[in-house]
Amino acid sequence: MEHIELFFKSIFIDNMVFATFLGMCSYLAVSKKVSTAVGLGAAVIFVLAITVPLNWLLDQYILQEGALTWLGPEYADYDLSFLSFIMFIATIATMVQLVEIIVEKFSPSLYNSLGIFLPLIAVNCAILGGSLFMQSRQIETIGLAFNYGVASGIGWFLAILAIAAIREKIRYSNVPAPLRGLGITFIITGLMAIGFMSFGGMLTGGDDAAEKEDKAAKVEVIDETKDDKKELAENTTKAIK
């Protein structure tokens, strides 16, 4: 259940584009054609699926305070968390180079259409954001980290695919001259973000019920405490008399 909840939450509720507006440069520049958007979206999914679990391992066994205890008790006090950005970016850059080589080898046309934006995945804030969110949310297992990486990539893929499809159709629409190009794209992106916000209630129903139960239990405990104090006061008064 935890995997399913994290998967859908990462795609629809915590969407990289519509919730945190990460990766907007590539989202806006490479979304003119659906074919190009599909290629870049697939590359982002691959990079996130590989880098988030790898960076989880780095964080758990090297970077966190006390993570080096597996080397011996004398390393228990070491804290290398200040190297997080450098290590995460190095892992991302390595995977992006691998993706670039694969795309250039098997799909030269896609490689040429993506242009400079394929190597720029290395500095795409959505890619780095996936690893940093994984770290800040303290994801517990490597399986959940892989799940989060794939789901975040799928969310970004759906966002760029949707805007690319809309931009292809909108060419044949009568858009007012001042809004043509990025103007109407920003407006559509804002409306899509509002639409994705509606998914926020998908996974909160159970949480609300649990919160109500917790509040009821706390009220009951408080009432019992008041009764105990009252009884103690009465017994003390009787003993004094």
PAGUNU-588376 format. One record per residue: x, y, z of N, C-alpha, C, O in turn. Coordinates in Angstrom, 2 decimals, decimal comma. Last residue first. Example, Ala and Ser with C-alpha at 12.3 -4.5 7.8 and 13.67 -1.06 7.14 Angstrom:
BEGIN
ATOM   neast  nnorth     nup  caeast canorth    caup   ceast  cnorth     cup   oeast  onorth     oup
ATOM   12,85   -2,25    7,08   13,67   -1,06    7,14   12,90    0,03    7,87   13,41    1,14    8,04
ATOM   13,19   -5,69    7,80   12,30   -4,50    7,80   13,20   -3,30    7,80   14,24   -3,32    8,46
//
This chain:
BEGIN
ATOM   neast  nnorth     nup  caeast canorth    caup   ceast  cnorth     cup   oeast  onorth     oup
ATOM   -9,80   16,26   56,42  -10,87   16,40   57,39  -10,81   15,31   58,43  -11,65   15,27   59,33
ATOM   -7,80   15,11   54,87   -7,46   16,25   55,71   -8,51   16,44   56,80   -8,18   16,73   57,95
ATOM   -9,25   13,16   53,50   -8,16   12,72   54,42   -7,80   13,84   55,37   -7,51   13,59   56,54
ATOM  -10,98   14,74   51,98  -11,53   13,86   53,00  -10,47   13,44   53,99  -10,74   13,37   55,19
ATOM   -9,08   15,93   50,28   -9,92   16,77   51,16  -10,50   15,93   52,31  -10,51   16,37   53,46
ATOM   -8,12   13,72   48,91   -7,20   14,50   49,74   -7,97   15,36   50,74   -7,58   15,49   51,90
ATOM  -10,41   12,92   47,54   -9,82   12,01   48,55   -8,88   12,77   49,48   -8,83   12,50   50,68
ATOM  -10,74   15,16   45,88  -11,78   14,80   46,85  -11,23   13,91   47,94  -11,54   14,09   49,12
ATOM   -8,39   14,99   44,35   -8,64   16,18   45,18   -9,68   15,88   46,25   -9,53   16,30   47,39
ATOM   -8,78   12,56   43,05   -7,65   12,71   43,96   -7,86   13,89   44,89   -7,56   13,82   46,08
ATOM  -11,00   13,21   41,49  -11,13   12,17   42,51  -10,02   12,28   43,53  -10,25   12,11   44,73
ATOM   -9,83   15,13   39,83  -10,96   15,49   40,67  -11,13   14,50   41,81  -11,38   14,89   42,95
ATOM   -7,91   13,61   38,54   -7,48   14,73   39,37   -8,60   15,14   40,34   -8,35   15,45   41,51
ATOM   -9,58   11,81   37,16   -8,62   11,31   38,15   -8,18   12,42   39,09   -8,08   12,21   40,30
ATOM  -10,96   13,58   35,48  -11,71   12,80   36,47  -10,79   12,29   37,57  -11,13   12,31   38,75
ATOM   -8,82   14,51   33,92   -9,57   15,44   34,75  -10,34   14,71   35,83  -10,38   15,17   36,98
ATOM   -8,12   12,12   32,65   -7,15   12,79   33,53   -7,85   13,76   34,46   -7,53   13,84   35,65
ATOM  -10,39   11,65   31,13  -10,02   10,70   32,17   -9,05   11,32   33,17   -9,15   11,09   34,37
ATOM  -10,22   13,86   29,42  -11,38   13,72   30,31  -11,06   12,77   31,46  -11,41   13,03   32,61
ATOM   -7,84   13,22   28,05   -7,91   14,45   28,86   -9,06   14,37   29,86   -8,91   14,76   31,02
ATOM   -8,64   10,89   26,74   -7,56   10,82   27,73   -7,60   12,03   28,64   -7,42   11,91   29,86
ATOM  -10,58   11,96   25,04  -10,96   10,96   26,03   -9,91   10,85   27,12  -10,25   10,73   28,30
ATOM   -9,03   13,62   23,46  -10,09   14,21   24,30  -10,50   13,24   25,39  -10,73   13,64   26,53
ATOM   -7,46   11,68   22,19   -6,82   12,66   23,07   -7,84   13,30   24,00   -7,57   13,51   25,18
ATOM   -9,39   10,32   20,70   -8,66    9,59   21,73   -8,00   10,55   22,71   -7,98   10,30   23,92
ATOM  -10,17   12,36   18,96  -11,16   11,79   19,88  -10,47   11,06   21,03  -10,89   11,15   22,18
ATOM   -7,77   12,74   17,58   -8,32   13,83   18,40   -9,32   13,32   19,42   -9,34   13,75   20,57
ATOM   -7,55   10,26   16,31   -6,53   10,67   17,26   -7,05   11,78   18,18   -6,80   11,77   19,38
ATOM   -9,82   10,34   14,68   -9,72    9,31   15,71   -8,70    9,70   16,77   -8,92    9,50   17,96
ATOM   -9,08   12,47   13,02  -10,28   12,59   13,86  -10,25   11,56   14,99  -10,60   11,87   16,13
ATOM   -6,84   11,38   11,76   -6,67   12,54   12,62   -7,87   12,72   13,55   -7,71   13,07   14,72
ATOM   -8,06    9,34   10,30   -7,11    8,98   11,35   -6,90   10,16   12,31   -6,80    9,97   13,53
ATOM   -9,56   10,86    8,54  -10,24    9,96    9,46   -9,33    9,60   10,63   -9,75    9,54   11,78
ATOM   -7,48   12,15    7,16   -8,45   12,93    7,92   -9,18   12,07    8,95   -9,40   12,49   10,09
ATOM   -6,23    9,95    5,97   -5,49   10,75    6,94   -6,44   11,57    7,80   -6,25   11,69    9,01
ATOM   -8,17    9,07    4,21   -7,78    8,21    5,31   -7,05    8,97    6,39   -7,21    8,70    7,58
ATOM   -8,17   11,31    2,44   -9,37   10,89    3,16   -9,05   10,05    4,37   -9,58   10,28    5,46
ATOM   -5,95   11,86    0,95   -6,04   12,51    2,26   -7,25   12,07    3,05   -7,36   12,41    4,23
ATOM   -5,58   11,14   -1,65   -4,94   10,30   -0,64   -5,04   10,89    0,76   -4,31   10,48    1,66
ATOM   -7,08   13,01   -3,17   -7,15   11,57   -3,46   -6,68   10,73   -2,29   -7,31    9,72   -1,96
ATOM   -6,87   15,71   -2,94   -7,75   15,03   -2,00   -7,82   13,53   -2,18   -8,52   12,84   -1,44
ATOM   -5,25   16,52   -5,04   -4,71   16,57   -3,69   -5,58   15,87   -2,67   -5,07   15,46   -1,62
ATOM   -6,22   16,73   -7,53   -5,88   15,38   -7,10   -5,41   15,35   -5,65   -5,20   14,27   -5,08
ATOM   -6,41   19,41   -7,95   -7,64   18,72   -7,55   -7,38   17,29   -7,12   -8,20   16,69   -6,43
ATOM   -4,00   20,15   -8,96   -4,23   20,39   -7,53   -5,48   19,68   -7,03   -5,60   19,38   -5,85
ATOM   -4,31   19,76  -11,64   -3,59   18,72  -10,89   -3,76   18,91   -9,39   -3,68   17,95   -8,63
ATOM   -5,63   22,16  -12,28   -6,30   20,88  -12,46   -5,64   19,76  -11,66   -6,32   18,93  -11,07
ATOM   -3,60   23,98  -11,78   -4,82   24,05  -10,96   -5,58   22,73  -11,06   -6,12   22,24  -10,06
ATOM   -1,89   23,17  -13,84   -1,45   23,05  -12,44   -2,64   23,09  -11,49   -2,69   22,34  -10,52
ATOM   -3,40   23,88  -16,05   -3,13   22,46  -15,81   -2,67   22,24  -14,37   -3,03   21,23  -13,75
ATOM   -3,30   26,66  -15,76   -4,60   25,98  -15,68   -4,41   24,48  -15,41   -5,17   23,89  -14,65
ATOM   -0,53   27,06  -16,13   -1,17   27,44  -14,88   -2,51   26,75  -14,69   -2,82   26,29  -13,59
ATOM   -0,27   26,16  -18,78    0,45   25,47  -17,70   -0,17   25,80  -16,35   -0,33   24,91  -15,51
ATOM   -1,78   28,06  -20,12   -2,22   26,67  -20,12   -1,56   25,89  -19,00   -2,19   25,07  -18,33
ATOM   -0,15   30,32  -19,63   -1,55   30,30  -19,17   -2,07   28,86  -19,08   -2,70   28,49  -18,10
ATOM    2,21   29,57  -20,91    2,21   29,81  -19,47    0,78   29,75  -18,91    0,55   29,20  -17,83
ATOM    1,25   29,45  -23,55    1,80   28,25  -22,92    1,82   28,39  -21,40    1,49   27,45  -20,68
ATOM    0,56   32,03  -24,16   -0,53   31,07  -24,01   -0,05   29,79  -23,35   -0,82   29,10  -22,67
ATOM    3,31   32,98  -24,14    2,24   33,58  -23,34    1,11   32,60  -23,09    0,74   32,36  -21,94
ATOM    4,94   31,69  -25,94    5,08   31,34  -24,52    3,95   31,90  -23,67    3,66   31,37  -22,60
ATOM    2,67   31,94  -28,60    3,99   31,48  -28,15    3,97   31,14  -26,67    3,11   30,40  -26,20
ATOM    0,40   34,68  -28,28    0,95   33,58  -29,04    2,35   33,23  -28,56    3,12   34,11  -28,17
ATOM   -0,68   36,87  -27,08   -0,52   35,67  -26,27    0,12   34,50  -27,02    0,37   33,45  -26,43
ATOM   -1,01   38,93  -28,94   -0,08   39,15  -27,81    0,20   37,88  -26,99    1,19   37,83  -26,27
ATOM   -2,94   37,67  -30,78   -1,53   37,90  -31,15   -0,60   38,13  -29,94    0,49   37,57  -29,92
ATOM   -5,10   35,10  -29,61   -4,79   36,54  -29,74   -3,29   36,76  -29,93   -2,48   36,09  -29,29
ATOM   -5,51   32,18  -31,57   -5,00   32,75  -30,32   -4,72   34,24  -30,54   -4,14   34,60  -31,56
ATOM   -7,30   30,21  -33,05   -7,20   31,65  -33,23   -6,79   32,30  -31,90   -7,62   32,89  -31,21
ATOM   -5,51   27,17  -33,76   -6,53   27,95  -33,06   -6,27   29,44  -33,27   -5,17   29,86  -33,63
ATOM   -3,52   25,65  -34,70   -4,65   25,84  -35,61   -5,78   26,63  -34,95   -6,87   26,75  -35,51
ATOM   -1,84   25,44  -32,58   -1,35   26,14  -33,77   -2,49   26,46  -34,73   -2,42   27,44  -35,49
ATOM   -2,93   23,81  -30,74   -3,25   25,23  -30,60   -2,71   26,05  -31,77   -3,08   27,21  -31,94
ATOM   -1,94   21,28  -31,18   -3,32   21,58  -31,60   -3,59   23,08  -31,63   -4,37   23,56  -32,44
ATOM    0,63   21,53  -30,09    0,47   21,12  -31,49   -0,92   21,47  -32,00   -1,07   21,91  -33,14
ATOM    0,03   22,22  -27,48    0,70   23,21  -28,32    0,62   22,84  -29,80    0,57   23,71  -30,66
ATOM   -1,11   19,82  -26,55   -1,92   21,04  -26,61   -1,29   22,07  -27,55   -1,99   22,72  -28,32
ATOM    1,10   18,13  -26,70   -0,11   17,81  -27,47   -0,99   19,05  -27,62   -1,55   19,29  -28,69
ATOM    2,79   19,43  -24,88    3,20   19,29  -26,28    1,98   19,00  -27,17    1,85   19,56  -28,25
ATOM    1,42   19,16  -22,49    1,59   20,51  -23,04    2,02   20,45  -24,50    1,65   21,33  -25,28
ATOM    1,53   16,33  -22,22    0,24   17,04  -22,28    0,40   18,41  -22,91   -0,39   18,80  -23,77
ATOM    4,28   15,84  -22,06    3,49   15,24  -23,14    2,16   15,98  -23,31    1,73   16,22  -24,44
ATOM    5,00   17,16  -19,75    5,54   17,67  -21,02    4,78   17,08  -22,20    4,65   17,73  -23,23
ATOM    3,46   15,64  -17,87    3,32   17,09  -17,97    3,80   17,60  -19,32    3,11   18,38  -19,98
ATOM    4,33   13,03  -18,19    2,93   13,35  -18,49    2,73   14,85  -18,67    1,94   15,28  -19,51
ATOM    7,02   13,40  -17,32    6,72   12,93  -18,68    5,29   13,28  -19,08    5,06   13,78  -20,18
ATOM    6,66   14,03  -14,64    7,26   15,02  -15,53    6,98   14,69  -16,98    6,72   15,58  -17,79
ATOM    5,53   11,56  -13,82    4,80   12,81  -13,64    5,33   13,90  -14,55    4,55   14,63  -15,17
ATOM    7,65    9,83  -14,38    6,38    9,68  -15,11    5,54   10,95  -15,00    4,91   11,37  -15,97
ATOM    9,51   10,76  -12,49    9,79   10,86  -13,92    8,54   10,74  -14,77    8,37   11,46  -15,75
ATOM    8,17   10,09  -10,15    8,46   11,50  -10,42    8,77   11,71  -11,89    8,36   12,71  -12,48
ATOM    8,16    7,28  -10,45    6,89    8,02  -10,42    7,10    9,51  -10,70    6,31   10,12  -11,41
ATOM   10,93    6,68  -10,34   10,13    6,34  -11,53    8,86    7,18  -11,58    8,52    7,73  -12,63
ATOM   11,56    7,68   -7,74   12,25    8,17   -8,93   11,45    7,91  -10,20   11,30    8,81  -11,03
ATOM    9,85    6,18   -6,09    9,72    7,64   -6,12   10,38    8,21   -7,38    9,84    9,12   -8,00
ATOM   10,85    3,59   -6,54    9,45    3,92   -6,83    9,27    5,42   -6,99    8,61    5,88   -7,93
ATOM   13,41    3,91   -5,50   13,24    3,60   -6,92   11,82    3,94   -7,38   11,62    4,51   -8,46
ATOM   12,70    4,38   -2,83   13,45    5,40   -3,56   13,33    5,18   -5,07   13,16    6,13   -5,83
ATOM   11,46    2,00   -2,16   10,65    3,21   -2,18   11,36    4,33   -2,94   10,71    5,14   -3,61
ATOM   13,78    0,40   -2,33   12,62    0,12   -3,17   11,71    1,33   -3,28   11,23    1,65   -4,37
ATOM   15,39    1,38   -0,35   15,81    1,62   -1,73   14,67    1,32   -2,70   14,60    1,92   -3,77
ATOM   13,49    2,95    2,32   14,11    1,81    1,64   14,49    2,17    0,22   13,98    3,14   -0,35
ATOM   12,60    5,51    3,31   13,21    4,51    4,19   13,97    3,41    3,46   15,02    2,98    3,94
ATOM   13,05    8,93    2,79   12,51    7,69    2,26   13,30    6,52    2,83   14,53    6,54    2,84
ATOM   13,18   11,64    3,79   13,71   10,48    4,53   13,02    9,18    4,09   12,48    8,44    4,91
ATOM   12,66   13,95    2,56   11,50   13,20    3,02   11,89   11,90    3,73   11,03   11,17    4,21
ATOM   15,22   14,76    1,80   14,51   15,54    2,81   13,30   14,80    3,38   12,95   14,99    4,54
ATOM   15,91   12,79   -0,14   16,70   12,96    1,07   15,92   13,67    2,16   15,94   13,25    3,32
ATOM   13,96   13,18   -2,09   14,14   11,85   -1,50   14,89   11,95   -0,18   14,55   11,27    0,79
ATOM   14,53   15,81   -2,73   13,25   15,50   -2,07   13,32   14,12   -1,41   12,80   13,93   -0,32
ATOM   17,01   15,37   -3,95   16,95   16,20   -2,74   15,63   15,98   -1,99   15,62   15,98   -0,76
ATOM   16,31   13,81   -6,17   17,23   13,27   -5,16   17,15   14,06   -3,85   17,23   13,49   -2,77
ATOM   14,55   15,59   -7,50   14,12   14,25   -7,12   14,99   13,66   -6,03   14,49   13,07   -5,07
ATOM   16,18   17,82   -8,03   15,10   17,93   -7,04   14,60   16,57   -6,59   14,25   16,41   -5,42
ATOM   17,77   16,91  -10,09   18,39   17,11   -8,78   17,33   17,20   -7,69   17,53   16,73   -6,58
ATOM   15,66   16,85  -12,00   16,47   15,66  -11,72   17,12   15,78  -10,35   17,03   14,85   -9,54
ATOM   14,69   19,45  -12,03   13,78   18,37  -11,68   14,55   17,11  -11,31   14,14   16,37  -10,42
ATOM   16,77   21,02  -12,94   16,47   21,07  -11,51   15,49   19,99  -11,08   15,44   19,64   -9,91
ATOM   19,23   19,84  -15,03   17,78   20,01  -14,91   17,40   19,96  -13,44   17,68   18,97  -12,76
ATOM   21,80   19,31  -15,55   21,55   20,46  -14,68   20,06   20,79  -14,61   19,68   21,88  -14,19
ATOM   21,51   17,09  -17,16   22,42   17,01  -16,00   22,20   18,17  -15,03   22,39   18,01  -13,82
ATOM   20,05   17,88  -19,28   19,34   17,14  -18,24   20,18   17,06  -16,98   19,65   16,98  -15,87
ATOM   21,74   18,95  -21,14   21,32   19,85  -20,06   20,44   19,17  -19,03   20,11   19,77  -18,01
ATOM   22,00   17,01  -23,09   23,05   17,10  -22,05   22,66   18,01  -20,89   23,19   17,87  -19,79
ATOM   19,38   17,75  -24,25   19,68   16,41  -23,75   20,84   16,43  -22,75   20,68   15,91  -21,65
ATOM   19,40   20,34  -25,15   18,62   20,06  -23,96   18,83   18,65  -23,42   18,51   18,37  -22,26
ATOM   20,72   20,69  -27,51   21,47   20,98  -26,30   20,73   20,56  -25,04   21,33   20,43  -23,98
ATOM   18,78   18,31  -29,27   19,83   19,31  -29,27   20,53   19,44  -27,93   20,90   18,45  -27,30
ATOM   16,52   16,93  -29,99   16,65   17,38  -28,60   17,73   18,43  -28,45   17,63   19,33  -27,62
ATOM   17,07   16,40  -32,66   15,92   17,24  -32,33   15,98   17,75  -30,89   15,54   18,86  -30,60
ATOM   19,31   14,73  -32,53   19,43   16,03  -33,18   18,28   16,96  -32,81   18,47   18,17  -32,66
ATOM   18,17   12,54  -31,21   19,35   13,21  -30,63   19,51   14,61  -31,22   19,80   15,57  -30,49
ATOM   16,26   11,75  -33,03   15,82   12,26  -31,74   16,96   13,03  -31,07   16,72   14,06  -30,43
ATOM   18,04   10,89  -35,05   17,07   11,96  -35,33   16,56   12,59  -34,04   16,45   13,81  -33,95
ATOM   19,50    8,79  -33,86   20,18   10,04  -34,21   19,22   11,20  -34,47   19,53   12,35  -34,16
ATOM   19,03    6,46  -31,88   18,05    7,37  -32,48   18,72    8,72  -32,79   18,52    9,69  -32,06
ATOM   21,19    4,94  -31,00   20,01    4,24  -31,49   18,97    5,16  -32,15   18,11    4,68  -32,89
ATOM   23,28    6,77  -30,32   23,57    5,51  -31,02   22,33    4,96  -31,70   22,39    4,54  -32,85
ATOM   22,10    8,86  -28,95   22,87    9,16  -30,17   23,12    7,90  -31,00   23,16    7,95  -32,23
ATOM   21,05    7,43  -26,78   20,16    8,10  -27,72   20,87    8,40  -29,04   20,30    8,22  -30,11
ATOM   23,44    6,54  -25,51   22,44    5,57  -25,99   21,53    6,21  -27,05   21,27    5,60  -28,08
ATOM   24,73    8,95  -24,87   25,40    7,98  -25,74   24,40    7,01  -26,35   24,48    6,68  -27,53
ATOM   22,84   10,07  -23,14   23,21   10,76  -24,37   23,87    9,81  -25,36   23,59    9,86  -26,56
ATOM   22,84    8,23  -21,02   21,63    8,42  -21,83   21,97    9,07  -23,16   21,44    8,67  -24,20
ATOM   25,47    8,68  -20,08   25,07    7,36  -20,56   23,83    7,45  -21,46   23,78    6,83  -22,52
ATOM   25,24   11,32  -19,26   26,19   10,97  -20,32   25,86    9,61  -20,92   25,96    9,42  -22,13
ATOM   23,42   10,94  -17,20   23,02   11,71  -18,38   23,96   11,43  -19,55   23,52   11,32  -20,69
ATOM   24,96    9,54  -15,33   23,81    8,87  -15,97   23,35    9,62  -17,22   22,94    8,99  -18,20
ATOM   26,83   11,55  -14,66   27,27   10,27  -15,22   26,14    9,56  -15,95   26,32    9,05  -17,05
ATOM   25,20   13,54  -13,58   25,97   13,82  -14,79   26,44   12,53  -15,46   26,44   12,43  -16,69
ATOM   24,25   12,21  -11,26   23,32   12,61  -12,33   24,07   12,84  -13,64   23,62   12,39  -14,69
ATOM   26,63   11,93   -9,78   25,86   10,74  -10,18   24,93   11,07  -11,35   24,83   10,30  -12,31
ATOM   27,25   14,65   -9,43   28,19   13,76  -10,13   27,48   12,50  -10,62   27,71   12,05  -11,74
ATOM   25,07   15,53   -7,94   25,26   16,06   -9,29   26,23   15,18  -10,08   26,04   14,98  -11,28
ATOM   25,53   14,09   -5,54   24,29   13,90   -6,30   24,46   14,36   -7,76   24,05   13,66   -8,69
ATOM   28,02   15,12   -4,73   27,87   13,70   -5,02   26,63   13,43   -5,87   26,68   12,63   -6,81
ATOM   27,41   17,86   -4,36   28,48   17,44   -5,27   28,29   15,99   -5,69   28,39   15,67   -6,87
ATOM   25,33   17,78   -2,44   25,12   18,39   -3,76   26,15   17,89   -4,77   25,81   17,53   -5,89
ATOM   26,60   16,46   -0,21   25,41   15,92   -0,88   25,25   16,47   -2,29   25,05   15,70   -3,24
ATOM   28,63   17,21    1,42   29,00   16,80    0,08   27,80   16,32   -0,75   27,98   15,84   -1,87
ATOM   27,62   17,61    3,90   27,93   18,82    3,13   28,36   18,49    1,70   28,45   19,39    0,86
ATOM   27,49   15,13    5,07   26,28   15,63    4,41   26,54   16,89    3,59   25,77   17,21    2,69
ATOM   29,33   13,66    6,42   29,71   14,14    5,09   28,51   14,71    4,34   28,51   14,76    3,11
ATOM   30,48   13,16    9,50   29,27   13,69    8,85   29,67   14,33    7,52   30,28   15,40    7,50
ATOM   31,71   10,76   11,82   31,90   11,51   10,57   30,55   11,93    9,99   29,59   11,15    9,98
ATOM   31,49    9,15   13,98   31,23   10,58   14,19   31,38   11,40   12,91   31,19   12,62   12,94
ATOM   32,22    6,57   13,21   30,82    6,83   13,56   30,50    8,32   13,67   29,35    8,71   13,46
ATOM   34,70    5,60   12,71   34,13    6,51   11,70   32,70    6,93   12,04   32,04    7,58   11,22
ATOM   35,31    3,78   14,65   36,05    5,05   14,69   35,52    6,06   13,66   35,85    7,24   13,74
ATOM   33,88    1,46   14,04   33,34    2,39   15,06   34,06    3,73   15,09   33,48    4,73   15,52
ATOM   33,77    0,94   10,45   34,35    0,74   11,76   33,82    1,76   12,75   33,36    2,82   12,34
ATOM   32,34    1,05    8,19   33,79    0,97    8,04   34,50    0,70    9,36   35,66    0,29    9,40
ATOM   29,78    1,38    9,03   30,09    0,08    8,43   31,58   -0,08    8,16   32,06   -1,19    7,93
ATOM   29,64    4,00    9,78   29,90    3,03   10,83   30,22    1,64   10,27   30,85    0,82   10,95
ATOM   29,02    6,08    8,10   30,26    5,33    7,82   30,59    4,31    8,91   31,71    3,80    8,96
ATOM   26,88    7,49    8,99   26,64    6,50    7,93   27,85    5,62    7,67   27,72    4,55    7,09
ATOM   27,07    9,55   10,81   27,17    8,18   11,32   26,96    7,11   10,27   26,88    5,93   10,61
ATOM   25,16   11,61    8,81   25,97   11,54   10,02   25,92   10,13   10,60   24,85    9,59   10,85
ATOM   25,23   10,64    5,31   24,57   10,97    6,56   25,54   10,89    7,74   26,57   10,22    7,70
ATOM   26,93    9,66    3,21   26,78   11,09    3,47   26,17   11,42    4,82   26,57   12,41    5,43
ATOM   27,11    6,79    3,07   28,29    7,64    3,00   28,04    9,02    3,59   28,84    9,51    4,38
ATOM   24,74    5,36    3,19   25,97    4,66    3,56   27,23    5,51    3,50   28,31    5,03    3,84
ATOM   22,61    7,05    2,47   22,47    6,15    3,61   23,81    5,61    4,11   24,00    5,44    5,31
ATOM   23,51    8,47    0,21   23,06    9,20    1,40   23,06    8,30    2,63   23,47    8,73    3,72
ATOM   24,08    6,42   -1,60   25,13    7,35   -1,19   24,76    8,05    0,11   25,59    8,21    1,01
ATOM   21,50    5,33   -1,83   22,59    4,52   -1,29   23,74    5,41   -0,81   24,31    5,18    0,26
ATOM   20,23    7,53   -3,01   19,75    7,02   -1,72   20,84    6,19   -1,05   21,07    6,32    0,15
ATOM   21,57    7,70   -5,41   21,81    8,75   -4,43   21,26    8,38   -3,05   21,77    8,86   -2,03
ATOM   20,46    5,39   -6,56   21,91    5,49   -6,35   22,24    6,56   -5,31   23,08    6,35   -4,44
ATOM   17,68    6,05   -6,66   18,16    4,95   -5,81   19,67    5,01   -5,54   20,12    4,71   -4,43
ATOM   17,98    8,39   -8,43   17,38    8,50   -7,08   17,79    7,32   -6,20   18,22    7,55   -5,06
ATOM   19,16    7,50  -10,86   19,90    8,37   -9,95   19,31    8,45   -8,55   20,05    8,55   -7,57
ATOM   17,30    5,80  -12,18   18,63    5,32  -11,82   19,27    6,17  -10,72   19,84    5,64   -9,77
ATOM   14,98    7,25  -12,51   14,87    5,88  -11,99   16,22    5,33  -11,56   16,29    4,48  -10,67
ATOM   15,96    9,61  -13,67   15,43    9,64  -12,30   15,36    8,25  -11,69   15,65    8,07  -10,51
ATOM   16,69    8,58  -16,22   17,70    9,21  -15,35   17,22    9,24  -13,90   17,99    8,94  -12,99
ATOM   14,21    7,62  -17,19   15,37    6,73  -17,03   16,38    7,31  -16,05   16,86    6,60  -15,16
ATOM   12,67    9,97  -17,24   12,25    8,82  -16,43   13,43    7,91  -16,15   13,63    7,47  -15,02
ATOM   14,16   11,46  -19,10   14,05   11,94  -17,72   13,61   10,81  -16,79   14,13   10,69  -15,68
ATOM   13,77    9,94  -21,42   15,13   10,11  -20,89   15,10   10,56  -19,43   15,90   10,11  -18,62
ATOM   11,03   10,28  -21,75   11,55    8,93  -21,48   12,96    9,01  -20,91   13,31    8,23  -20,02
ATOM   11,00   13,04  -22,30   10,32   12,51  -21,11   10,81   11,13  -20,74   11,00   10,82  -19,56
ATOM   12,36   13,14  -24,74   12,96   13,77  -23,56   12,33   13,25  -22,28   13,02   13,03  -21,29
ATOM   10,51   11,67  -26,34   11,91   11,27  -26,20   12,57   11,84  -24,97   13,25   11,13  -24,23
ATOM    8,14   13,15  -26,06    8,17   11,75  -25,63    9,61   11,30  -25,41    9,91   10,63  -24,42
ATOM    8,90   15,58  -27,21    8,54   15,55  -25,79    8,59   14,12  -25,25    9,02   13,90  -24,12
ATOM    9,24   14,82  -29,88   10,39   15,30  -29,11   10,11   15,22  -27,62   10,99   14,85  -26,84
ATOM    6,57   14,15  -30,47    7,64   13,16  -30,63    8,89   13,55  -29,83    9,51   12,70  -29,20
ATOM    5,15   16,52  -30,07    4,90   15,38  -29,19    6,04   14,38  -29,27    6,45   13,82  -28,25
ATOM    6,74   19,71  -30,08    6,32   18,51  -30,80    6,15   17,36  -29,83    6,92   17,22  -28,88
ATOM    7,32   21,58  -28,16    6,64   22,05  -29,38    6,11   20,89  -30,21    5,15   21,05  -30,96
ATOM    8,76   21,27  -25,84    7,37   20,80  -25,86    6,60   21,29  -27,08    5,37   21,41  -27,04
ATOM   11,19   22,21  -25,13   11,16   20,97  -25,90    9,74   20,41  -25,98    9,55   19,21  -26,16
ATOM   10,83   24,55  -23,59   11,61   24,61  -24,83   11,44   23,38  -25,71   11,53   23,50  -26,93
ATOM    9,33   23,96  -21,31    8,84   24,96  -22,24    9,55   24,89  -23,59    8,94   25,15  -24,63
ATOM   10,84   21,91  -20,09    9,40   21,74  -20,29    8,86   22,71  -21,33    8,02   22,34  -22,15
ATOM   13,33   23,05  -19,77   13,17   21,98  -20,76   11,70   21,78  -21,09   11,34   21,50  -22,24
ATOM   12,49   24,93  -17,79   13,21   25,36  -18,99   13,06   24,32  -20,09   12,70   24,65  -21,22
ATOM   11,27   23,59  -15,65   10,44   24,39  -16,54   11,15   24,78  -17,83   10,51   24,96  -18,87
ATOM   12,15   22,00  -13,56   12,37   21,54  -14,93   11,59   22,34  -15,96   11,29   21,82  -17,03
ATOM    9,53   22,59  -11,20   10,91   22,24  -11,50   11,03   21,71  -12,92   10,12   21,05  -13,43
ATOM    7,11   23,27   -9,92    7,59   24,04  -11,08    9,09   23,84  -11,31    9,82   24,79  -11,58
ATOM    5,78   21,85   -8,00    7,00   22,56   -7,57    7,63   23,39   -8,69    8,58   24,13   -8,45
ATOM    3,42   21,05   -9,32    3,41   21,30   -7,87    4,60   22,14   -7,44    4,46   23,03   -6,60
ATOM    3,95   20,75  -12,04    2,75   21,48  -11,64    2,69   21,79  -10,15    1,97   22,70   -9,74
ATOM    6,46   19,35  -12,19    6,18   20,57  -12,96    5,06   21,38  -12,32    5,22   22,58  -12,09
ATOM    6,37   17,19  -10,41    7,55   18,04  -10,47    7,28   19,37  -11,16    7,81   20,41  -10,75
ATOM    3,57   16,53   -8,36    4,13   16,56   -9,71    5,25   17,58   -9,80    5,11   18,71   -9,33
ATOM    2,35   15,57   -6,05    3,65   16,24   -5,96    4,33   16,27   -7,32    5,54   16,07   -7,42
ATOM   -0,01   14,45   -7,26   -0,10   15,46   -6,21    1,20   16,26   -6,10    1,16   17,49   -6,07
ATOM    0,69   12,66   -9,40   -0,42   13,60   -9,52   -0,39   14,73   -8,50   -0,72   15,87   -8,84
ATOM    3,13   11,25   -8,86    2,72   11,59  -10,22    1,74   12,75  -10,23    1,92   13,71  -10,97
ATOM    3,35   10,91   -6,13    4,46   11,54   -6,84    4,06   11,98   -8,23    4,58   12,96   -8,74
ATOM    0,97    9,56   -5,57    1,18   10,88   -4,99    2,28   11,62   -5,73    2,18   12,83   -5,95
ATOM    1,33    7,12   -6,85    0,31    8,04   -7,36    0,49    9,45   -6,80    0,19   10,43   -7,49
ATOM    3,56    6,14   -5,28    3,58    6,19   -6,75    2,58    7,23   -7,27    2,95    8,11   -8,05
ATOM    2,75    6,18   -2,62    3,87    7,02   -3,03    3,90    7,20   -4,54    4,21    8,29   -5,03
ATOM    0,66    4,27   -2,78    0,38    5,64   -2,35    1,48    6,58   -2,81    1,20    7,67   -3,32
ATOM    2,10    1,99   -3,53    1,04    2,51   -4,40    0,74    3,97   -4,06    0,59    4,80   -4,96
ATOM    3,82    1,64   -1,33    4,37    1,85   -2,66    3,33    2,47   -3,59    3,65    3,38   -4,36
ATOM    1,98    1,21    0,72    2,87    2,36    0,80    3,47    2,69   -0,56    3,61    3,86   -0,92
ATOM    0,83   -1,20    0,00    0,00    0,00    0,00    0,87    1,26    0,00    0,54    2,25   -0,65
//
